Amino acid sequence: MRKIILIFFLSFFVFHVSGALSDSIRISLLTVLPWSNEVYSIYGHTAIRVCDPSRNLDLAFNYGTFDSSRPNFIYHFIKGETDYYLDAYNYDLFLYMYQRENTTVIEQVLNLPPEKKEEMVRMLFVNLQPENRGYRYDFLFDNCTTRPRNIIEQFAGGRITYPLQQTPTTFRTLIHEYTKPYPWMTFGIDLLIGSGADSTILLRQEMFLPERLMGGLSGAYVVSDDSISHRPMVLSTQTVLQSINVTKEPVFKITPMIAGIILLVITLILLICKIVFKKRFRIYFSLLFFVAGIAGCLIWFVALVSVHPVTYPNMNMPFFHPFYLIAAFGYIPAKTYRPVTWFHAINFVLLSTLLIAWPLIPQELNNANIPYILCLWASSGVWLKFKR
């Protein structure tokens, strides 16, 4: 931390006291390819490099810093109130950090007019001041990649024309490309994001992902204000850090679908024993509905309370909801309460209808949900048959 603070003040002094930047200044986009199975790293990262050898200035500006020690960080993260910050690192330190992560870093030197370079750097240093560093993070629309994209567009010296979009896509499809090796992450994200993630998006909207921004800029041109001339946005591209190929085994070899099928088999066996031997298995079924209720609380909270994008409407809400807690506590007392039976009747009809209409639901639902839903559906059905 002290190194970062020292770099900041030295660079601030060099830039503001020593006068204008030299003609040799080079501004680049640094794209870090995905490097691990952490939620924040599977999509990669983006930074802006400012290099002026004559001033001994070589910094990487990073909009992806956050403070996990902030009080109630998890709550604010789930609610979508996570604050990110701009930091500046010595370029060699930046590369060293990602060398330790064994990932690849690609540099694209930007084709900017000299006066725009100086304006951009001044703006970056202004944003680096303590009162300007923070911003409210939005994974899809305002993140550590969209910020550099917006800055490049602001100081390009003209209008950027991006290449044509090759294939129409959606936010969910793009997210799946990166979470595919991690099925549990895919499963969780699909539970939390709603139908808005299934709308077709434009190429510029794809650039919330580092590799998509890198690809978009590589084929982009800057059209002058008089629309007479144009120039490529990127002067050159090079790999400045190459990862070493290491085969990584998945953390969980049991996928959500396999785990769901195992749970469904166990549930059906217990339900058959309940019918044949009149066993109750109160703890198991209470725990089953309790977990579903907690999952429903999280899904409904993210959809109705949080400020995350494309989380509402979410068609997972009728399948997983807080009202399962009624059923969970209904297994505890020996007496059968009528509201619990009403709940199971409504739940059985609702789940039956939704399962039949599954292909028609206007949202791309994860098929791994089905065995979990069938557990709840069958349990409600058996409750109605015996009324405990």
C-alpha positions as CSV (number, residue, x, y, z in Angstrom):
1,M,0.0,0.0,0.0
2,R,2.8,2.4,0.8
3,K,4.4,1.7,-2.6
4,I,1.1,2.6,-4.3
5,I,0.8,5.8,-2.3
6,L,4.4,6.7,-3.0
7,I,4.0,6.1,-6.7
8,F,0.9,8.3,-6.7
9,F,2.5,11.3,-5.1
10,L,5.7,11.0,-7.2
11,S,3.8,10.7,-10.4
12,F,1.5,13.5,-9.4
13,F,4.5,15.7,-8.7
14,V,6.2,14.7,-12.0
15,F,3.1,15.4,-14.1
16,H,1.9,18.7,-12.6
17,V,5.3,20.3,-11.7
18,S,7.3,19.3,-14.7
19,G,4.9,20.7,-17.3
20,A,3.4,19.1,-20.4
21,L,4.1,15.6,-21.4
22,S,6.6,14.8,-24.1
23,D,5.8,13.7,-27.7
24,S,7.0,10.2,-26.8
25,I,4.1,9.5,-24.5
26,R,2.3,6.3,-25.3
27,I,-1.2,5.4,-24.0
28,S,-2.3,1.8,-24.2
29,L,-5.1,-0.5,-23.2
30,L,-4.0,-3.5,-21.1
31,T,-6.3,-6.5,-21.3
32,V,-5.8,-9.2,-18.7
33,L,-7.2,-12.6,-19.8
34,P,-9.2,-14.7,-17.3
35,W,-6.9,-16.3,-14.8
36,S,-8.7,-18.3,-12.0
37,N,-12.1,-19.6,-10.8
38,E,-12.9,-16.5,-8.6
39,V,-16.0,-14.6,-9.4
40,Y,-14.1,-11.4,-10.1
41,S,-11.3,-13.0,-12.2
42,I,-13.0,-15.4,-14.6
43,Y,-13.9,-12.5,-16.9
44,G,-10.4,-11.0,-17.1
45,H,-9.5,-7.3,-16.4
46,T,-8.7,-4.0,-18.1
47,A,-6.4,-1.2,-17.3
48,I,-4.9,1.9,-19.0
49,R,-1.2,2.3,-19.3
50,V,0.4,5.7,-19.5
51,C,4.1,5.6,-20.5
52,D,6.3,8.7,-20.9
53,P,10.0,7.6,-20.9
54,S,11.3,11.2,-20.9
55,R,9.5,11.8,-17.6
56,N,10.3,8.4,-16.2
57,L,6.5,7.9,-16.0
58,D,5.0,4.4,-16.6
59,L,1.7,3.7,-14.7
60,A,-1.2,1.4,-15.1
61,F,-4.5,3.0,-14.1
62,N,-6.9,0.4,-12.7
63,Y,-10.6,0.9,-12.1
64,G,-11.0,-2.5,-10.5
65,T,-10.0,-2.0,-6.9
66,F,-12.5,-2.7,-4.1
67,D,-12.3,-2.9,-0.3
68,S,-13.6,-6.2,1.1
69,S,-12.9,-5.0,4.7
70,R,-15.7,-2.4,4.4
71,P,-18.3,-3.0,7.1
72,N,-21.2,-5.3,5.9
73,F,-19.4,-5.8,2.6
74,I,-21.3,-9.0,1.7
75,Y,-24.6,-7.3,2.3
76,H,-23.7,-4.3,0.2
77,F,-22.3,-6.6,-2.5
78,I,-25.6,-8.6,-2.7
79,K,-27.6,-5.4,-2.7
80,G,-25.5,-4.0,-5.5
81,E,-24.0,-1.1,-3.5
82,T,-20.4,-2.1,-4.0
83,D,-18.0,0.9,-4.4
84,Y,-14.9,0.4,-6.6
85,Y,-11.9,2.7,-6.9
86,L,-9.3,3.9,-9.3
87,D,-5.7,3.1,-8.4
88,A,-2.4,3.6,-10.2
89,Y,0.5,1.1,-10.1
90,N,3.9,1.1,-11.5
91,Y,3.7,-0.8,-14.7
92,D,6.3,-3.4,-13.7
93,L,4.4,-3.9,-10.4
94,F,1.2,-4.4,-12.4
95,L,2.8,-7.1,-14.6
96,Y,4.4,-8.7,-11.5
97,M,1.0,-9.1,-9.9
98,Y,-0.5,-10.9,-12.9
99,Q,2.7,-12.9,-13.4
100,R,2.0,-14.4,-10.0
101,E,-1.5,-15.2,-11.2
102,N,-0.1,-16.9,-14.2
103,T,-2.2,-15.1,-16.8
104,T,-1.7,-13.3,-20.1
105,V,-1.6,-9.6,-20.6
106,I,-2.1,-8.0,-24.0
107,E,-1.3,-4.4,-24.8
108,Q,-2.9,-2.3,-27.5
109,V,-1.2,1.0,-28.2
110,L,-4.0,3.6,-28.9
111,N,-3.9,6.0,-31.8
112,L,-4.7,9.2,-30.1
113,P,-4.0,12.8,-31.1
114,P,-1.2,14.4,-29.0
115,E,-3.4,17.0,-27.4
116,K,-6.0,14.3,-26.5
117,K,-3.3,12.2,-24.8
118,E,-2.4,15.0,-22.5
119,E,-6.1,15.7,-21.8
120,M,-6.7,12.1,-21.0
121,V,-3.7,11.8,-18.6
122,R,-4.7,15.0,-16.8
123,M,-8.2,13.6,-16.4
124,L,-6.8,10.3,-15.0
125,F,-4.8,12.1,-12.4
126,V,-7.8,14.2,-11.4
127,N,-9.8,11.0,-11.0
128,L,-7.0,9.6,-8.9
129,Q,-7.5,12.2,-6.2
130,P,-9.1,10.8,-3.1
131,E,-12.4,12.6,-3.5
132,N,-12.8,11.4,-7.1
133,R,-11.5,7.8,-7.0
134,G,-14.7,6.0,-6.0
135,Y,-17.7,5.0,-8.1
136,R,-20.7,2.7,-7.7
137,Y,-19.9,-0.5,-9.5
138,D,-22.3,-2.0,-12.0
139,F,-21.2,-5.4,-13.5
140,L,-22.9,-4.8,-16.9
141,F,-22.9,-1.1,-17.4
142,D,-20.3,0.6,-15.2
143,N,-17.3,-1.6,-14.4
144,C,-13.5,-1.7,-14.6
145,T,-13.8,-2.3,-18.4
146,T,-16.6,0.1,-19.4
147,R,-14.8,3.0,-17.6
148,P,-11.7,2.7,-19.9
149,R,-13.9,2.3,-22.9
150,N,-15.8,5.5,-22.1
151,I,-12.5,7.3,-21.5
152,I,-11.1,6.2,-24.8
153,E,-14.2,7.3,-26.6
154,Q,-14.1,10.7,-24.9
155,F,-10.5,11.4,-26.0
156,A,-10.3,9.6,-29.3
157,G,-10.4,12.9,-31.2
158,G,-13.4,11.9,-33.2
159,R,-16.2,9.4,-33.4
160,I,-15.2,5.7,-33.0
161,T,-16.8,3.3,-35.5
162,Y,-16.8,-0.2,-34.2
163,P,-16.8,-3.2,-36.5
164,L,-20.1,-4.9,-37.3
165,Q,-21.5,-7.3,-34.8
166,Q,-20.9,-10.8,-36.2
167,T,-23.5,-12.7,-34.2
168,P,-26.4,-11.4,-32.1
169,T,-26.0,-12.3,-28.5
170,T,-27.3,-11.6,-25.0
171,F,-25.8,-10.8,-21.6
172,R,-26.6,-14.3,-20.4
173,T,-24.9,-16.0,-23.4
174,L,-21.7,-14.0,-22.9
175,I,-21.7,-14.7,-19.2
176,H,-22.1,-18.4,-19.9
177,E,-19.1,-18.4,-22.1
178,Y,-16.9,-17.6,-19.1
179,T,-18.8,-19.6,-16.4
180,K,-19.0,-22.7,-18.6
181,P,-16.1,-24.4,-16.8
182,Y,-17.7,-23.6,-13.5
183,P,-21.3,-25.1,-13.6
184,W,-22.1,-24.2,-10.0
185,M,-21.3,-20.5,-10.7
186,T,-23.5,-20.7,-13.9
187,F,-26.3,-22.3,-11.8
188,G,-26.1,-19.5,-9.2
189,I,-25.9,-16.7,-11.7
190,D,-28.9,-18.1,-13.7
191,L,-30.9,-18.1,-10.5
192,L,-30.2,-14.4,-9.8
193,I,-30.4,-12.7,-13.2
194,G,-33.8,-12.3,-14.8
195,S,-35.3,-12.1,-18.3
196,G,-33.6,-8.8,-19.1
197,A,-30.3,-10.7,-19.5
198,D,-31.9,-12.6,-22.5
199,S,-32.5,-9.5,-24.6
200,T,-30.3,-9.1,-27.7
201,I,-27.5,-6.5,-27.1
202,L,-25.3,-4.3,-29.4
203,L,-21.6,-4.8,-29.9
204,R,-20.8,-1.8,-27.7
205,Q,-22.8,-3.4,-24.8
206,E,-20.7,-6.5,-25.2
207,M,-17.7,-4.4,-24.1
208,F,-18.4,-4.8,-20.4
209,L,-16.1,-7.8,-20.9
210,P,-12.4,-7.1,-21.3
211,E,-11.8,-9.4,-24.3
212,R,-14.8,-8.0,-26.1
213,L,-13.5,-4.5,-25.6
214,M,-10.1,-5.6,-26.9
215,G,-11.7,-7.2,-29.9
216,G,-13.9,-4.2,-30.6
217,L,-11.0,-1.7,-30.5
218,S,-8.8,-3.9,-32.7
219,G,-11.2,-3.4,-35.7
220,A,-12.4,0.1,-34.8
221,Y,-11.7,3.3,-36.7
222,V,-11.9,6.9,-35.6
223,V,-13.8,9.2,-37.9
224,S,-12.8,12.9,-37.8
225,D,-15.3,15.5,-36.8
226,D,-15.5,16.7,-40.4
227,S,-16.1,13.0,-41.5
228,I,-13.4,13.4,-44.2
229,S,-10.6,11.3,-42.7
230,H,-10.4,8.2,-40.5
231,R,-7.7,6.3,-38.7
232,P,-7.4,3.0,-36.9
233,M,-8.0,3.1,-33.2
234,V,-5.1,0.8,-32.4
235,L,-1.6,1.3,-33.6
236,S,-0.1,-2.0,-32.5
237,T,-0.9,-5.0,-30.4
238,Q,1.5,-7.2,-28.5
239,T,1.5,-9.8,-25.7
240,V,3.5,-8.3,-22.8
241,L,3.0,-11.2,-20.5
242,Q,2.4,-14.8,-21.5
243,S,0.8,-17.4,-19.1
244,I,2.2,-20.9,-18.7
245,N,-0.4,-23.5,-19.6
246,V,-1.5,-25.4,-16.5
247,T,-4.3,-27.9,-16.6
248,K,-6.8,-27.1,-13.8
249,E,-9.2,-29.7,-12.4
250,P,-12.7,-28.4,-11.6
251,V,-13.2,-27.6,-8.0
252,F,-16.5,-29.5,-7.9
253,K,-16.8,-32.6,-10.1
254,I,-20.5,-33.1,-9.2
255,T,-22.5,-30.6,-11.3
256,P,-25.7,-29.0,-10.1
257,M,-27.7,-31.4,-12.4
258,I,-26.1,-34.5,-10.9
259,A,-26.5,-33.2,-7.3
260,G,-30.1,-32.4,-8.1
261,I,-30.8,-35.9,-9.5
262,I,-29.2,-37.4,-6.4
263,L,-31.4,-35.3,-4.2
264,L,-34.5,-36.2,-6.2
265,V,-33.8,-39.9,-5.9
266,I,-33.3,-39.6,-2.1
267,T,-36.5,-37.6,-1.8
268,L,-38.5,-40.1,-3.9
269,I,-37.2,-43.0,-1.8
270,L,-38.2,-41.2,1.4
271,L,-41.6,-40.3,0.0
272,I,-42.2,-44.0,-1.0
273,C,-41.2,-45.1,2.5
274,K,-43.5,-42.4,3.9
275,I,-46.4,-43.8,1.9
276,V,-45.7,-47.5,2.5
277,F,-44.4,-47.5,6.0
278,K,-46.1,-44.3,7.3
279,K,-42.8,-42.8,8.2
280,R,-42.6,-39.0,8.6
281,F,-39.0,-38.0,8.0
282,R,-39.8,-34.6,9.5
283,I,-36.2,-33.3,9.8
284,Y,-35.4,-34.1,6.1
285,F,-38.5,-32.5,4.6
286,S,-38.3,-29.5,7.0
287,L,-34.7,-29.0,6.0
288,L,-35.6,-29.4,2.3
289,F,-38.2,-26.7,2.4
290,F,-36.0,-24.5,4.7
291,V,-33.1,-24.5,2.2
292,A,-35.5,-23.7,-0.7
293,G,-37.0,-20.9,1.4
294,I,-33.6,-19.4,2.1
295,A,-32.7,-19.6,-1.6
296,G,-36.0,-17.9,-2.3
297,C,-35.3,-15.1,0.1
298,L,-32.0,-14.4,-1.7
299,I,-33.6,-14.5,-5.2
300,W,-36.4,-12.2,-4.1
301,F,-34.1,-9.8,-2.3
302,V,-31.8,-9.5,-5.4
303,A,-34.8,-9.1,-7.7
304,L,-36.9,-6.7,-5.6
305,V,-34.5,-4.8,-3.3
306,S,-31.0,-4.8,-4.9
307,V,-29.9,-2.3,-7.5
308,H,-28.2,-5.0,-9.7
309,P,-29.1,-4.7,-13.3
310,V,-31.4,-7.3,-15.2
311,T,-32.5,-9.0,-12.0
312,Y,-36.2,-8.2,-12.3
313,P,-38.4,-9.6,-13.6
314,N,-37.0,-13.0,-12.7
315,M,-39.0,-16.1,-13.6
316,N,-37.2,-18.1,-11.0
317,M,-39.2,-16.3,-8.3
318,P,-42.3,-18.5,-8.6
319,F,-40.2,-21.6,-8.3
320,F,-38.1,-20.5,-5.4
321,H,-39.7,-18.1,-2.9
322,P,-39.6,-17.3,0.9
323,F,-43.0,-18.9,1.4
324,Y,-41.3,-22.3,1.5
325,L,-40.4,-21.4,5.1
326,I,-44.1,-22.0,5.9
327,A,-43.8,-25.6,4.8
328,A,-40.4,-25.9,6.6
329,F,-41.9,-25.0,10.0
330,G,-45.1,-26.9,9.2
331,Y,-43.2,-30.2,9.7
332,I,-42.1,-29.3,13.2
333,P,-45.3,-29.5,15.3
334,A,-47.3,-32.7,15.6
335,K,-50.5,-31.0,14.8
336,T,-51.4,-30.2,11.2
337,Y,-52.3,-26.6,10.6
338,R,-54.7,-25.7,7.9
339,P,-52.6,-22.8,6.4
340,V,-49.8,-25.3,5.8
341,T,-52.1,-27.6,3.9
342,W,-53.3,-24.6,1.9
343,F,-49.7,-23.7,1.1
344,H,-49.0,-27.2,-0.2
345,A,-52.1,-27.2,-2.3
346,I,-51.2,-23.8,-3.9
347,N,-47.6,-24.8,-4.3
348,F,-48.5,-28.2,-6.0
349,V,-50.8,-26.5,-8.5
350,L,-48.3,-23.7,-9.2
351,L,-45.3,-25.9,-9.7
352,S,-47.4,-28.3,-11.9
353,T,-48.5,-25.5,-14.1
354,L,-45.0,-23.9,-14.4
355,L,-43.3,-27.3,-15.1
356,I,-45.8,-28.0,-17.9
357,A,-45.2,-24.5,-19.3
358,W,-41.4,-24.6,-18.9
359,P,-40.6,-24.3,-22.6
360,L,-42.9,-21.3,-22.9
361,I,-41.5,-19.2,-20.0
362,P,-40.0,-16.0,-21.4
363,Q,-36.6,-16.5,-19.8
364,E,-33.7,-18.9,-20.3
365,L,-34.0,-21.0,-17.2
366,N,-31.2,-23.4,-16.1
367,N,-32.4,-27.0,-16.7
368,A,-30.5,-28.0,-13.5
369,N,-33.4,-26.4,-11.6
370,I,-35.8,-29.2,-12.6
371,P,-34.8,-32.0,-10.2
372,Y,-34.8,-29.5,-7.3
373,I,-38.3,-28.3,-8.3
374,L,-39.5,-31.8,-8.6
375,C,-38.4,-32.5,-5.0
376,L,-40.6,-29.7,-3.8
377,W,-43.4,-30.6,-6.1
378,A,-43.5,-34.3,-5.1
379,S,-43.2,-33.4,-1.4
380,S,-46.2,-31.1,-1.6
381,G,-48.2,-33.7,-3.5
382,V,-47.5,-36.4,-0.8
383,W,-48.4,-33.9,1.9
384,L,-51.8,-33.3,0.3
385,K,-52.4,-37.1,-0.1
386,F,-51.9,-37.8,3.6
387,K,-52.4,-34.4,5.2
388,R,-49.8,-35.6,7.6
